[in-house]
Amino acid sequence: MARGVIFHPCFLLSYYLIGLLVTAHNVPQAQLTPHFGQHLMKVSIGTPPVDIYGVVDTGSNLVWTPCVPCNDNCFKQIHPLFDPKKSSTYGEISCHSKKCHQIWDNDHYCSPQNSCNYVSGYSSGLSQGVLANEKATITSSSGQAVSFDIAFGCGHNSTLRSDVQATIGLGSGPLSFVSQIGSKRFSYCLLPYGTEYTDPIITSKISFGNGSEVVGDGVVSTPFVAGDQYYVTLEGISVGDTYVSFNSSGKVSKGNMCIDSGSPIFALPPDFYDRLEVEVKKQISIDPIKDDPNLGTRLCYRTKITNENGPVLTVHFEGADVELKPIQTFNQPLKKYEYYCFGITNTANSVLAYMGDHYQGIYGNFVQANFLIGFDLETRMVSFKPTDCSKL
């Protein structure tokens, strides 16, 4: 790991903010919009306010958005860049400040002007910029605006190849959006993959603080281990009635799965994935596609896999069983081809899931869709409740 560079522990992305708590009758909320495998949260920053749309990312902590000026390498964005010179509340943060030191985990990067510079590294490139104070505003359950004093990364140099790069880190670290606003809990409901094609005007919600708890019938909860992200323990997955253990030996390490809303994929270590795929194939009577160069080693079919012809998968977290129907575990990756592919993948070829000398798993946003998912930083629990997210 390079000095002064943040690398996403689960997959990618970063963002950061501060503020105040409000009552349960005025819960801070924001709109979530699906965007090609990501989910974008609307936040207004600056004075006068400018709307930004950032990827909600439970796998990181820093908050940043592309800013003016951005170098020639910056990929064209679908939303306007934030111009700090047009905001009366923008102010750069000193590299000697506590906030700057928290970014780098007791290390920091100073500019010649003594400003706190950040470098955020991802699988597809880097973002560089300045950490600054600013005003951020989101809506609330009462319809009123709720404002916070925030610190965020203003990006001026990027090699990322994405048309939406702004990121809202929702990890449990001291610089995350959640921690900065003083919230001890939050919840979100993500729309299914492809909603932007079929119902482009539908949005869902993310809520913070008291009133955002996930309660009621059907709720299951699992603990997450200490750290800046939400690592839970996956014990195994049942395909129909057949149980497949996480580890062939039967031993399971605590915190082997990262709940990551910033990554689309549900990725499993190679041995576990291979055994799971064998069982899924057994329970689907249709022959899979073979030797198609467009698909590589992916498990895909030419017939749509539905609740009628595919197996239900039950994800066995510690103390919580989450049921995934075939429409949640199979998708159509390329709309112009009649391919229907298994949405769970193998981490073997992914540096993103490789941690030290072993592979961690990623529980990405594709299988999180149509669940109200809550994170409680006091009890250190993640809760799941089956929900039609389009109706919240």
Disulfide bonds with the S-S distance in Angstrom:
Cys10-Cys258 1.88
Cys67-Cys154 2.01
Cys70-Cys74 1.86
Cys95-Cys110 2.01
Cys100-Cys116 2.09
Cys189-Cys389 1.93
Cys300-Cys341 1.97
